[in-house]
Amino acid sequence: MILSDGRRGSDTLESILLFLSKSKFLERIITNSSIAKKAASLFVSGERIEDAINAARRANEIGITATIDHLGESVENDILARKFTDVYIAVLDQIAESGVDSNISVKLTQLGLGIDFDLCHQNFQRIVERARQLNNFVRIDMEDSPYTQKTLDIFKAIRKDYSNVGIVLQAYLYRTEKDILEVIENGHGLRICKGAYTEPKEIAFQKKDQVDKNFIHLLEMLLSEKARKNGVYVGIATHDDKIIEWTKDFAKRNGIGKNEFEFQMLFGIRKDLQVELVKEGYRMRAYIPFGTYWYPYYVRRLAERPANILTFARTILGG
Ligand SMILES: Cc1cc2nc3c(=O)[nH]c(=O)nc-3n(C[C@H](O)[C@H](O)[C@H](O)COP(=O)(O)OP(=O)(O)OC[C@H]3O[C@@H](n4cnc5c(N)ncnc54)[C@H](O)[C@@H]3O)c2cc1C
């Protein structure tokens, strides 16, 4: 999302890729190509639930916990939204059966948020209820800004009756500071990330250094004594060395234990750093996506790092 020279420009390759990530036409062509599938396997554990469970097991073996994500977003009808809900319930069941240490991450537009609020609420509640029966936890991923408020509304409505649910906030949005004050007041669990979508300057920081600065400002709030006393547990979702080093240093200076927060990274990205942090005694969780609807997720990963496009091209050309 953020370019290495500090721009988050709308006239860049990144913006073009983020635009293409929404193209149903390209999605059809690319997801049917076995070579593209091979390239995507760098960031996607596979197409079946078992693939994600196996990836979670491999992560657990080296001390990394997991969160499993069934790929798919913006479903267009209620039948599909219910079908995806059933897939998540099956994932929870298979996590329990296999004994892997993993929770799940859910995108609400996959459960019908773009169709009808009540439909989505109902579907999401089914998932959270099943997770509670199995003593598991559900994280709601944060999507692009048309869904920010609705996502928070569903979270708050469900959180009244269930404690096994958490939210994600994005450091690139101006509103996040205010949302975090509420998170701290209520002692909610939170994942904080930079944000993966193109957002206009009216609502979001556009430059990498601004986003990074805000990320650190928000982390100071989330790791404050008040937040921790209120029960806030933060998942710090980034591969950014500078933010990770800042966190380690801040925690050391303020006597914050290594078990009072966790780092989170995406499957297939900076595995070396994931292992290193575990060796240093930090908690690490890998975000493990699976499923057949991998196209938009994969293209967002290409947009984040131009070098990934070269890898993609090499795989395609190499057959
Ligand atoms: C566990 C997890 C959950 C997330 N959940 C959400 C969510 O719910 N909503 C949302 O909007 N976003 C989410 N994101 C994505 C996030 O917002 C960023 O888009 C993404 O993490 C890249 O930002 P960064 O913090 O790694 O920093 P960047 O400044 O983008 O990258 C820092 C460094 O990390 C490495 N890196 C980053 N991305 C890649 C990549 N694709 N391939 C290879 N190396 C890379 C590079 O070395 C780069 O220099 C999530 C990210 C993680 C890790």
The ligand as a MOL file (V3000), in Angstrom:
LIG
                    3D

  0  0  0     0  0            999 V3000
M  V30 BEGIN CTAB
M  V30 COUNTS 53 58 0 0 0
M  V30 BEGIN ATOM
M  V30 1 C -1.6330 -10.0670 10.2730 0
M  V30 2 C -2.0700 -8.9710 9.3600 0
M  V30 3 C -3.4070 -8.6740 9.2450 0
M  V30 4 C -3.8430 -7.6240 8.4470 0
M  V30 5 N -5.1760 -7.2820 8.4250 0
M  V30 6 C -5.5690 -6.2070 7.7190 0
M  V30 7 C -6.9020 -5.7360 7.7890 0
M  V30 8 O -7.7620 -6.2860 8.4650 0
M  V30 9 N -7.2300 -4.6390 7.0640 0
M  V30 10 C -6.2960 -3.9660 6.2920 0
M  V30 11 O -6.6490 -2.9530 5.6840 0
M  V30 12 N -5.0390 -4.4110 6.2060 0
M  V30 13 C -4.6470 -5.4950 6.8910 0
M  V30 14 N -3.3490 -5.9060 6.8220 0
M  V30 15 C -2.4460 -5.3360 5.7860 0
M  V30 16 C -1.7360 -4.0980 6.2790 0
M  V30 17 O -2.6580 -3.0480 6.4470 0
M  V30 18 C -0.6370 -3.6680 5.2930 0
M  V30 19 O -1.2040 -3.4160 4.0490 0
M  V30 20 C 0.4700 -4.6920 5.1310 0
M  V30 21 O 0.7410 -5.3540 6.3270 0
M  V30 22 C 1.7760 -4.0000 4.6800 0
M  V30 23 O 2.1560 -3.0420 5.6260 0
M  V30 24 P 3.3950 -3.1800 6.6140 0
M  V30 25 O 2.9400 -2.7640 7.9610 0
M  V30 26 O 4.0010 -4.5210 6.5520 0
M  V30 27 O 4.3840 -2.0210 6.1630 0
M  V30 28 P 5.0240 -1.6230 4.7760 0
M  V30 29 O 5.6220 -0.2750 4.9970 0
M  V30 30 O 4.0720 -1.8000 3.6460 0
M  V30 31 O 6.1840 -2.7030 4.6170 0
M  V30 32 C 7.2840 -2.7970 5.4960 0
M  V30 33 C 8.1950 -3.8970 5.0070 0
M  V30 34 O 7.5250 -5.1440 5.1110 0
M  V30 35 C 7.8140 -5.9710 3.9980 0
M  V30 36 N 6.5440 -6.1920 3.2620 0
M  V30 37 C 5.3680 -5.5410 3.4090 0
M  V30 38 N 4.4170 -6.0270 2.5860 0
M  V30 39 C 5.0140 -7.0050 1.9020 0
M  V30 40 C 4.5590 -7.8880 0.8730 0
M  V30 41 N 3.3110 -7.8670 0.3940 0
M  V30 42 N 5.4540 -8.7820 0.3730 0
M  V30 43 C 6.7310 -8.8370 0.8360 0
M  V30 44 N 7.2250 -8.0150 1.8030 0
M  V30 45 C 6.3710 -7.1160 2.3140 0
M  V30 46 C 8.8150 -5.2340 3.1630 0
M  V30 47 O 10.0860 -5.6260 3.6050 0
M  V30 48 C 8.5680 -3.7850 3.5260 0
M  V30 49 O 9.6680 -2.9640 3.3510 0
M  V30 50 C -2.9020 -6.9070 7.6690 0
M  V30 51 C -1.5440 -7.1900 7.7970 0
M  V30 52 C -1.1180 -8.1970 8.6290 0
M  V30 53 C 0.3400 -8.4330 8.7750 0
M  V30 END ATOM
M  V30 BEGIN BOND
M  V30 1 1 1 2
M  V30 2 1 2 3
M  V30 3 2 2 52
M  V30 4 2 3 4
M  V30 5 1 4 5
M  V30 6 1 4 50
M  V30 7 2 5 6
M  V30 8 1 6 7
M  V30 9 1 6 13
M  V30 10 2 7 8
M  V30 11 1 7 9
M  V30 12 1 9 10
M  V30 13 2 10 11
M  V30 14 1 10 12
M  V30 15 2 12 13
M  V30 16 1 13 14
M  V30 17 1 14 15
M  V30 18 1 14 50
M  V30 19 1 15 16
M  V30 20 1 16 17
M  V30 21 1 16 18
M  V30 22 1 18 19
M  V30 23 1 18 20
M  V30 24 1 20 21
M  V30 25 1 20 22
M  V30 26 1 22 23
M  V30 27 1 23 24
M  V30 28 2 24 25
M  V30 29 1 24 26
M  V30 30 1 24 27
M  V30 31 1 27 28
M  V30 32 2 28 29
M  V30 33 1 28 30
M  V30 34 1 28 31
M  V30 35 1 31 32
M  V30 36 1 32 33
M  V30 37 1 33 34
M  V30 38 1 33 48
M  V30 39 1 34 35
M  V30 40 1 35 36
M  V30 41 1 35 46
M  V30 42 1 36 37
M  V30 43 1 36 45
M  V30 44 2 37 38
M  V30 45 1 38 39
M  V30 46 1 39 40
M  V30 47 2 39 45
M  V30 48 1 40 41
M  V30 49 2 40 42
M  V30 50 1 42 43
M  V30 51 2 43 44
M  V30 52 1 44 45
M  V30 53 1 46 47
M  V30 54 1 46 48
M  V30 55 1 48 49
M  V30 56 2 50 51
M  V30 57 1 51 52
M  V30 58 1 52 53
M  V30 END BOND
M  V30 END CTAB
M  END
